[in-house]
Amino acid sequence: MQERLRASVPASTFQLWLEPLELAGAKAETLLLTAPESIRAWTERRYAGLIREALAGTGLTKVSLIAEGAEAGASEPGCSPSLDLNVNYSFDRFVIGEGNRVAHAAALAVAEAPSEAYNPLFLHGPPGLGKTHLLVGIANYLATCAPDLNVRYTTAECFTNEFVTALRTAGAEEFKRRYRDLDVLLVDDVQFLEGKRHTEDEFFHTFNALYEGGSQLVLSADRIPSELSSLESRLRDRFEWGLTVAVEPPNLATRLTVLRRLVREAGVDTEADVLTELARRIDVNMRQLHGGLTRLIAHASLTAKPLSAELIDAVIPKTARAVERTPVEEIQERAAAAFGVSRSELVGSGRAATPLNARQVAIYLTRELTDLSLPQIGRLYGGRDHSTVLNSIRRVEARLGEDKSFAAQVQALRASIHNQSTGRP
């Protein structure tokens, strides 16, 4: 496999992103690879598909990058229980800014007094702003300060996968015991439940059992509960029983604080104006900011050049700024307005022609203007699967070549999103 990968990418790319990967084992059809924390998210996002291609003929069809030292067979990839949580996601390491101050305070209050502060606590906001950090931070805090409590962190996707597996293997009772015998349940990305009626029903009963039993629930999503239009109303209603808090994009001061910490931990020396320029260049979320700095440090190391504004222009050119700064919410809002529908219709389950066209164009532009994977995009558009997302993209591509009026409409929409993200009128 390594030789196939080496032949597929430039030598510098292989050395930086793929060579550090080490075989951890395999489970079912999934290859498990360990990767350093500093490159794991970026490598999985950018090169998982390439690795899967290199596995052709091996019987393995999936790949999962796990933390160095993690047990390969401990659990399903991506569905690790709280024992495998990222220890770097702590309250001490969370950088507080104007956009996340209330969310941080609420999460800390829940950690210090589960079921006594806010129940449920519902955090919402675009990807990469720290919602997972706060949920895992609560779990890590309780593991240290209240080890007798039964705490579980999971994602809605993992909850769904475990539930489906339980139904197939006659393990429904064990599944219920696992999720209802808890003191604290933290569930990330609950928008993934949309459209999955059997799982929604199970989660509804799990929520009720825990809430009525006095257990703490903490949930996160990319939207406020009322905008989860494809979710059952009874679940949306329960999500709003407690405290709902937005996690907003970081301001310049917060982004600079994050960058200073990262370069200090990486042992890299750089001028303050370089970090300022990088913070100005990437302002969508913390994940992209971290990824941008990683790329910058990597290029500086490989080319023996200092970190500088010139290097930033080479690695993250201003022409690519719209890609770095285009949030999915902006794409959805602009597309909905362009086609005369509401955002809730755009991300909903309706099949009427106008919302459907708007949705397909928004999905197409989301794929073009962000680095989100097909499954990630599907989750942001009503919990659709990757095949539906791919079909939408292909339909738009085909129509662009056939309909000049439609192509002009998409181009105008793209330009309006670009102008918004770059601050132009």
Buried (B, 14 or more C-beta within 10 A) or exposed (E): BEEEBBEBBEEEBBBBBBEBBEEBEBBEEBBBBBBEEBBBBBBBBBBBEBBBEBBEEEEBEBBBBBBEEBBBEEBBBBBBBBEBBBEBBBBEEBBBBEBBEBBBEBBBBBBBEBBEBBBBBBBBBBBBBBBBBBBBBBBBBBBEEBEEBEBBBBBBBBBBBBBBEBBEEEBEEEBBEBBBEBBBBBBBBBBBBBBBEEBBBBBBEBBEBBBEEEBBBBBBBBBBBBBBBBBBEEBBEBBBBBBBBBBBBBEEEBBBBBBBEBBEEEEBEBEEEBBBBBBEBBBBBBBBBBBBBBBBBBBBEEEEEEBBBEBBEEBBEEEEBBBBBBBBBBBBBBBBBBBEBBBBBBBBEBEEEEBBBBBBBBBBBBBBBBBBBBEBBBBBBBBBEBEBBBBBBEBBEEBBEEEEEBBEBBEEBBEBBBEBBEEEE
